[in-house]
Amino acid sequence: MPDRVMARGSHVELRLCERHPASEAAMPLDAEHERLAYIQEGALIVAIADDPPVELHAGDSYVVPAGARCVFEVLEPATVLEAIGPAQR
């Protein structure tokens, strides 16, 4: 399922993302948008910029600053609520 836009304001966009177990995946590098994510269910390993990878589970959150590299591995099927600012048009 592709990411689903749940709401969009003039400054922030809210998306619901379904992530399924697979090999490592990288988010496209985005110099303009900061991403704040909340893991609603499931588990991921997330590596942001030069920080070491962190295992995250339902109830955890993470931030990807604009321009930062983000690589993740899905350990369990995950539902992630993501706020992106500024809103993508």
C-alpha positions, 0 to 999 in steps of 0.5 A: 500500500502506498503512503496515504495522505491523511491531512494537509495544512499549509505547513504540515502534511500527515501520512499513514505509512505501511511498512512490510518486512524486506531488505534494507530500504532508504528514504530518498534524500530530501533537503527541504522537508523534516519528517517526524514519525510515530510507530503505531505498530510493528518494529523497525531498525532506523539509522539517521544521518551518521547516528548508529542504527536504533531498534524501534517498536510501537510507541516509539518515534524518530525525527529525520532532519531535512537533508539527513540520510535515513535507512530502515529495516522492517523487522515486523509489519509496521504502521507509521504515522509521519508528519512532514514539514513543510507540507509537500504540494 
